[in-house]
Amino acid sequence: MRAIADTLAVEGYHVLVVDCYYGDTIEKTPGMVAFLSKYPYQKISKEIDAAINYLITSKNVMKENIAALGFCWGAWAIAKSASEGVAWKCAVSPHPSTQVESFIFKNDEAAMFDKCPMSFLLMPAGDDPDSIKPGSPTVKMLEEKGGKSIPFERMRHGWTSRGDLSLKEVKEDAEKALQLATDFIKANN
């Protein structure tokens, strides 16, 4: 994660890596559902608000210029926060896990995306749900707001942040995803 943040910082952005899990890991809680259930939006919203506040007060970033980049569960945190009123400039998510909204928290994932006012770039892996790939109703909704979905069909979920970069195709696609993310943020700022 640090290398990804550093890449964006080199582009001139102020970058924060927010730990909404408070140092917790899935290894400490048996099962993905049990682990993610511990972090509903009401709990993580304080961290998101604190991060935004820090950028505004300590780095003099204008609130309307703050973009978000989230991997896996981070895509859900971004979409959920936007649906609850956080005004991101735009958002990007490689291998998004926005199904957390319906699978873990039993809410409507499409309704959450419908409430997201910003442009959102999704970069699903081949094994990610079709609901976040081109042609789906969710992606059509995002396209109306300037967003899109660029699938990486040969990749498996997690390739950008946890993939084996010693494999040529993983390294190539991770670098491509980071470039697409940077380009999308630049185009929307």
Salt bridges, closest charged atoms under 4 A:
ASP6 OD1 - ARG2 NE 3.35
GLU11 OE1 - LYS186 NZ 2.78
ASP24 OD2 - LYS38 NZ 2.51
GLU84 OE2 - LYS80 NZ 3.71
GLU101 OE2 - LYS80 NZ 2.86
ASP127 OD2 - ARG156 NH2 3.96
ASP128 OD1 - HIS157 ND1 2.61
ASP130 OD1 - LYS133 NZ 3.96
GLU153 OE2 - LYS133 NZ 3.40
GLU172 OE1 - ARG154 NH2 3.23
GLU172 OE2 - LYS168 NZ 3.46
ASP173 OD2 - ARG154 NE 2.91
GLU175 OE2 - LYS171 NZ 2.86
